Amino acid sequence: MTELRTHRLRKSPQISARDLADCMAASEVAGRTIVRDSKYQAIGRVIQHSEARSTASRFIRSSDQDTSVLYNEAQRLRERLADSQFDRDLYDHNADYLDRFAEVWPSVLLPVAERAAPGPVPWISLSGVRVTIDLHVRLRRLTKTNKIRVGGVMLRYAKGKALSSKAAQWQSAFLYGYLLRTGTDPDKEPEHKLCITLDAYAGICHQAPTASVTWFKNMEATCASIAERWPNIQPPPGAIY
């Protein structure tokens, strides 16, 4: 009998901005594991928080930020009929996300700025590595001198655990560098205070550090190392691909 595949192989170097940030903040051993798992993707079903993130994104962008909207959506997910135990767990985990986000929302300190849907967010190539990015809200403000400053909010959530501030800073620094690198309008410059990783569990907004340009260059150097090592990265023990 043919063995079922356990992993999907990415032949070309690719990593998400989230994983790249975690890699930068991790120890060398943990960082190598993150990169390995980016090359050999587990096929098994993994609990995702797509619905919760979409709801949270719409809530952040709404003019009427009544947290009852989040609680009601969480309840709706818990009452949704499930075809399998996995689906039941999926709905319940997304509901937990929304309940927690509603709980911490009063302490969330986002900067004063216009909030808009993220729209298309294309990947970027860094030193031969394709880096993808999940942006959940775009931010824009007009300065007193009528200059446009832009940024965005990226949501992170892990049940029962606050996000590492170092990983969050790396992710926000990536967003700043990404907007600086991909911006096509010279009148719209990214601003550190508007490039935010929002920990939906702890309710903390992590802004991009003022040295984000340097941090981004360090991520670019790490990507060069990843691209060089990629062909020789070995799969996890027992992986079938």
Secondary structure, DSSP 8 states (H G I E B T S, - for coil): ------EEE-SS-EEEHHHHHHHHHS-HHHHHHHHHHHHEEE-S-----HHHHHHHHHHHH-S---THHHHHHHHHHHHS--SSHHHHHHHHHHHHHHHHHHHHGGG----S-EEE-------EEETTEEEE----EEEEEE-TTS-EEEEEEEEE--TT----HHHHHHHHHHHHHHHHHH---TTEEEEEEEEEEEETTTTEEEE--TTHHHHHHHHHHHHHHHHHHGGG----TT---
